[in-house]
Structure formats: structure tokens, C-alpha cells
């Protein structure tokens, strides 16, 4: 008779074989984690730790390799490279691009409303629902207080994506201005900007509003990033004010893709290293899975 952890291993193997490359490796790892942790036996925990060690190390590369056959934009054209290398300003999305997490999802989880909010986030990022509607709906599910936000920031500091700090430094060394444009919240993005040495005035994001007792009141609807098309508006405002010749937008979602339009970004680079949204990636000028590709291309 098979032991508990041997049976779990077989189930995991069958599940993984069935999934193959149809889903990102990280999603597979989440499912596997839940299955292993249903058992509290020492053997199961040892198996789980060994599985994590091998799976996490290899998680990004199978996705990148399989995507090469799905998309025809993983190698940049000469025109795309020329714009990238000569950009006067580069605008980065924050959630699932500069950072490994979706900030509002993490805050919602901290406030015990993670699952419901994450479902709304997926819909918003795919472009299937107006952004302002999704933002209001997500916040209404947990209504974070000022103290909850402050506690969250203290206990869960930002997790930046591998290589983003090097890329930002290299851009700044080339006298390229760097901006953070996000549908997230300034309260959570300011620490990210501080880590990367990006001026706070170069942040375009939403603002949570609180009452005199710290109670949640809503968000500032006057911010351009609080509604659909807001990132495009922000890029246009920046370009008009600074009179940049070339601008580039880097992100993972439909709202980032919207920034590539006349008077806005000249180029949209889709970063699929955290979340690969196929409908967005297919329309990008360049699809990358590792910031090293962008760093090396600047040489």
C-alpha cells in the first residue's frame, strides 16, 4: 500500500502531466502546494519542500520557452530597438511588472478578502470590464482603514521583480527619465519608488481617501489612473509637459497597452515575467519575460 506522501506525489505527477504547458508553472505550484499541505505528515512536508526547490528554480523558463512558439514578437524589430534605445522616458506599470504582486490583491488578502478581490483584478487587467468599475467594486469588498494600510506596509514590504533595479539604474545612467504609472495606490507605490530612486513627482497613481478617524472613504476619482484609459491620459500629459520625442510603456495589462496611441507612448513592451495575459502580449511591440533582455539591449 502506498504511503500518504507517495499517493500525493502520484496525484501531483498526473495533474502536472495533464496540465502540461497549458497553464503557467506558478499556477501549477500553487495547486500543488494546497494538495501537499492538506497532509501534516513529516514525509509530505519533506516532499513539498523538495518539490518547491526544483519547481521554483525552473518556473519562468518553461513558460518563456513555450511562449516563443505562441508569439511572433519575442524578438524586437530594428525599429523597436531603435525607439527603445533612444527613449527619452520610460513608463513602468507597477503591479506584476515592477513588483511581483498585485498590490490591491495583497492588501485585500491581508484584510481577509483576497479571493473575491483577485477575481475582479483578473477581469480588470484583461480589459473585460471598465477599470473604474472594477476598482470601486474591489475596494467596496473590504474598505481598508488607514491603520490597516499602514500595518500592511510595515509587515509586507514591496517585492520588486528581479532585475528591475538594475534596469532603472541603467536607464537613469543614460539620462532617460523613469515614471511609475499605476492603477494602484500612492500609499503603496511610494515605497517602491523610494527603493528604485524614482522621484515621487514621477508617480501617477490613485489615492486612497480616509476620514478624520482613519476610516475608509473611497478613492480620488480626479486621478487619471482611476478610470479606463487613465494610463494613456497620464502618458499624454507627461509627454506634453516634457516635450519628449520618444516614450515607452512597459507593463502586463490591457490598461498598459492602451498607453500606446498618438500623443502617448511610441512603444508598448509587454512584460510577461509575472503574469502572461495572452490577449495583451499578442498586441505588444515586444514581449519579454526577463528584464535582462531589456538591460542587455541597451548596450
PAFITOR-815707 format. One record per residue (C-alpha): residue in one letter; x, y, z. Coordinates in steps of 0.001 Angstrom, whole numbers, plus 500000, padded with zeros to 6 digits. Each point is the difference from the previous one (the first is absolute). Layout:
<atoms>
AXYZ
...
</atoms>
This chain:
<atoms>
X500000500000500000
X501261503453499130
X500850502444502745
X498147503315500213
X502800502016498454
X500592497429497224
X496330500201499060
X500195503771500042
X503070499919497766
X498229497804497450
X496972502287500001
X502250503018499484
X501810498318497124
X496724499103498271
X498684503511500501
X503168501590498628
X500054497693496979
X496406500905499215
X500702503713500313
X503217499861498006
X500726503509498764
X496389501107499852
X500339501978503212
X502899501978501506
X502301497969502221
X499316502262502955
X496263499210499867
X500909496330499984
X502223500527503034
X497184501701501919
X497688497045499373
X502706497544501006
X500683501943503187
X496374499794501051
X499914496248499402
X503177499256501942
X499061502179502966
X496737498113500437
X502182497377501682
X502000500790503109
X502321497010499810
X503731500616500119
X500469498051496794
X497542502207498128
X501682503170501206
X503417498716498944
X498607499110496591
X498442503454499752
X503255501790500792
X501932497949497465
X497339500641497382
X500101503767500629
X503773500089499690
X499929498521496511
X496761501574498772
X500707503590500989
X503476499923498473
X498604498901496660
X496676501827500060
X500688502886497622
X502010498295497288
X497472497376498802
X497439502796499656
X502415502137498026
X501046497108497773
X496431498968499229
X498950503592499302
X502596500383497253
X497922497671497866
X496734501786500861
X501033503584499306
X501908501607497147
X501104503069501976
X502541498538502429
X502821501337497796
X499925503774499423
X500167501558496561
X502701502537499183
X497428502789500242
X498891498843503459
X503610499769501199
X500776503476498684
X497077501538501880
X500845498076503176
X503646501052499927
X499177503639499280
X497031500424502335
X499920503275501911
X497709498485502617
X498891496518501046
X496751499473501903
X499565496855502073
X496857498355501263
X500499498961503628
X497894496958500902
X501256496760498384
X502694501989498201
X502226502051502275
X498660497959502910
X499265496278500188
X496542500484501474
X496704501731499251
X499994502538502809
X496247500230500490
X499740496200500057
X502675499782502684
X498338502704502090
X496632498263499599
X501497496687501098
X501472501715503042
X496491501285500726
X498563496501499436
X498269500710496675
X502663498680497652
X498151497516497787
X497063502210499051
X502231502980499260
X502457497934497922
X497153498918497727
X499124503628499315
X503669500820499367
X500250497312497327
X496957501421498242
X501334503548500172
X503440499085498640
X498541498048497087
X498042503071498950
X496629498226500266
X498527502578502384
X500475503798500410
X502924500616502338
X498191502531502197
X497166497529500577
X502419497247500958
X501976502301502307
X496896501167501883
X498668496438500254
X503259498635501376
X500347502677502649
X496367499625501065
X500667496370500863
X502361500825502861
X500122503805500554
X503522500228501451
X500544502428502855
X503080502195500289
X501353497869502850
X499564496820497953
X501930501515497090
X502786501159502314
X500226496595501686
X500030498279496627
X502872502152498709
X502004499352503169
X499502496238499986
X500112499407496232
X502602502228498313
X500031500118496180
X501458497039498098
X501620501388496877
X500508497909496882
X503482498593499318
X502101502380497940
X497701503029500182
X502399501910502265
X502858499436497540
X497844501023497048
X498837503210501670
X503582500890500934
X501192499381496452
X497238502178498579
X500827502789502427
X503708499713499089
X498930500640496408
X498103503108501165
X496705498301499218
X497203501172502274
X498090497245501811
X496350500135501077
X497681497686501914
X496450499991498614
X497589497810501889
X496378499287500710
X501180499193503520
X500351502389502900
X502619502588500833
X500111498848503602
X501346496650498762
X502061501264497059
X501997502701501781
X502175497362501758
X500681498354496626
X501115503301498522
X502256500541502998
X501687496613499503
X500638500740496309
X501007503634500437
X497087501332497962
X498792503518500967
X496547500063501582
X498919502602497453
X500550497332497328
X497191497862501417
X496564499988498405
X497672497863502111
X496802499990502023
X499502501396503464
X498079498285502795
X497877502409502023
X499446499735503762
X497905501863502542
X501183501787503132
X499923496729501950
X501806498067497277
X496856498392498632
X499869499139496289
X498175502572497874
X500868498916496482
X502539501104497419
X500731503214498137
X498041499775496740
X501835503053498634
X503164497965499462
X500262499010496314
X501058496464500958
X496699499429501846
X498135499299496742
X500299498137496728
X502503501618497677
X501603501713502986
X503521498758499355
X499789501259496422
X498869503380501330
X502877500079502491
X502572499223497287
X498510502696497772
X500175502546502832
X503637499123500675
X500945500194496344
X498322503350499494
X501573501494503134
X503525498700499357
X499958500071496173
X501599496573499753
X500793498691496515
X499759496288500836
X498116498320502848
X499659496320500917
X497381498284502162
X500825496692501730
X497342497894501712
X497897496872499969
X496379501120499727
X497440501401497597
X500215503410501680
X503726500104499187
X499380499092496369
X497549502915499782
X502881502418500581
X501358499317496505
X498108502512497908
X500595503313498212
X501307502559502448
X500772497264502502
X502520497174500021
X501833499158496776
X500634496449501150
X498331497438502231
X502212497288501473
X498064497210501683
X501694498510503055
X498807496426500467
X502374498991502774
X497282500024502660
X496671499852498167
X499599499071496342
X496755501415498651
X499931498546496506
X497591502524498463
X502279502832501137
X503290498272499171
X498888499290496432
X499540503735499320
X503302501148501522
X502866501406497958
X502321497797502025
X499289497203502465
X502625499302502679
X500071497647502957
X503202501224501617
X501189503542500607
X503489498835499046
X498872500073496361
X499245503695500296
X503175500701501966
X502250498231497484
X498301501657497032
X501035503434501288
X503707499199499470
</atoms>
